[in-house]
Amino acid sequence: MKSARLASKNFVFATILGLFAGSVVAQTLPKEGSYDFTACLSGMASAVAFSKTHFGYSYEVMGTARSNPPGGMMDNTTVRCVGMNTSLGGKATQNTLCETIDRDGDKQLASVLLASDGRVTREVISGTGKFEGLQMSGSMVPQGTFPTIKPGTFQTCNHQTGTYKMK
């Protein structure tokens, strides 16, 4: 019984130590390069469903991002976004503002917009710490919407690729 408790305590200690070490030993990113990450988000929406051709909704989402390969730009970050999408007579718009924080506490503020050609783009507006002066250029591709678990909520993932340059 004592050895089982000791083994359990050692496992918990090793797990906590591993989490702490993982957050302290942050991988240094190159000053410039390419990025490839997937962000998965869950949130709530509030809609105005006027007709099949005229509707809009605002939303707040939160989630996480993982890079491919691990250790790249945006890996193990947490994301929070607020935004609004509309469709007026078949013309779609999207305007989203996202805040991202990494394990070091450094943040990014980015704007996500639907371009006239239908592509969704992400532009860094501001950053703190290592993200101060960060420039990113790329695109975002939705990876589908998942089943709704509670009315008024949604879950989705998106795949983002492009290039970045840090100060």
KOLMITOR-511547 format. One record per residue (C-alpha): x, y, z. Coordinates in steps of 0.05 Angstrom, whole numbers, padded with zeros to 5 digits, always signed. Example, Ala and Ser with C-alpha at 12.3 -4.5 7.8 and 13.67 -1.06 7.14 Angstrom:
KOLMITOR-511547
+00246-00090+00156;+00273-00021+00143;
//
This chain:
KOLMITOR-511547
+00000+00000+00000;+00056+00049+00018;+00094+00033-00046;+00031+00046-00087;+00022+00114-00053;+00096+00130-00062;+00092+00111-00136;+00029+00154-00143;+00063+00214-00110;+00125+00205-00153;+00081+00202-00216;+00045+00267-00196;+00111+00301-00179;+00142+00278-00245;+00081+00303-00283;+00083+00371-00249;+00158+00376-00260;+00149+00357-00334;+00095+00411-00343;+00139+00463-00308;+00201+00444-00348;+00161+00447-00412;+00138+00518-00398;+00208+00541-00377;+00247+00511-00434;+00216+00549-00491;+00243+00536-00560;+00272+00598-00593;+00241+00611-00660;+00283+00635-00719;+00274+00709-00734;+00239+00692-00799;+00210+00632-00833;+00146+00598-00852;+00089+00577-00806;+00039+00520-00810;-00010+00512-00753;-00080+00488-00737;-00124+00526-00688;-00186+00492-00659;-00238+00538-00628;-00303+00533-00591;-00351+00589-00578;-00419+00621-00576;-00455+00658-00631;-00513+00707-00632;-00549+00710-00699;-00596+00755-00738;-00628+00708-00788;-00670+00757-00829;-00675+00713-00891;-00637+00660-00930;-00598+00716-00965;-00592+00767-00909;-00562+00745-00842;-00506+00758-00794;-00477+00735-00729;-00429+00757-00677;-00386+00709-00637;-00334+00698-00585;-00289+00637-00590;-00231+00608-00550;-00184+00552-00565;-00113+00528-00576;-00064+00523-00634;-00011+00471-00651;+00042+00479-00703;+00066+00429-00755;+00120+00409-00740;+00116+00418-00664;+00156+00476-00637;+00140+00524-00693;+00105+00592-00695;+00040+00590-00655;+00054+00522-00623;+00019+00511-00557;-00015+00579-00557;-00083+00598-00531;-00129+00640-00575;-00189+00684-00561;-00228+00718-00616;-00289+00763-00623;-00320+00779-00690;-00378+00787-00737;-00396+00754-00802;-00452+00775-00850;-00483+00754-00915;-00523+00809-00948;-00553+00788-01014;-00500+00734-01022;-00441+00782-01008;-00403+00754-00948;-00361+00793-00898;-00318+00772-00839;-00284+00816-00788;-00250+00782-00729;-00201+00806-00677;-00158+00753-00642;-00112+00755-00583;-00061+00699-00575;-00016+00684-00516;+00042+00635-00514;+00073+00597-00456;+00121+00655-00441;+00063+00704-00434;+00079+00740-00499;+00018+00762-00538;-00005+00778-00609;-00065+00817-00632;-00088+00798-00702;-00143+00817-00750;-00176+00762-00791;-00212+00787-00854;-00250+00756-00912;-00218+00783-00976;-00258+00799-01039;-00230+00736-01072;-00259+00693-01017;-00193+00679-00981;-00189+00690-00907;-00126+00729-00886;-00094+00741-00818;-00053+00804-00803;-00015+00817-00739;-00034+00886-00712;+00010+00887-00649;+00052+00843-00605;+00088+00840-00538;+00155+00808-00519;+00183+00766-00575;+00122+00783-00617;+00135+00859-00616;+00142+00880-00689;+00120+00812-00714;+00097+00810-00787;+00057+00751-00813;+00028+00740-00882;-00012+00680-00901;-00080+00648-00908;-00130+00608-00868;-00171+00548-00891;-00231+00525-00849;-00226+00451-00831;-00301+00442-00822;-00351+00454-00767;-00364+00399-00717;-00431+00377-00689;-00463+00426-00641;-00463+00399-00569;-00506+00456-00540;-00552+00504-00577;-00518+00571-00592;-00448+00541-00590;-00401+00517-00645;-00334+00483-00652;-00287+00490-00711;-00215+00484-00733;-00175+00523-00785;-00108+00510-00818;-00063+00571-00827;+00000+00575-00868;+00046+00631-00890;+00110+00668-00872;+00132+00710-00813;+00187+00758-00794;+00205+00780-00724;+00244+00841-00701;
//
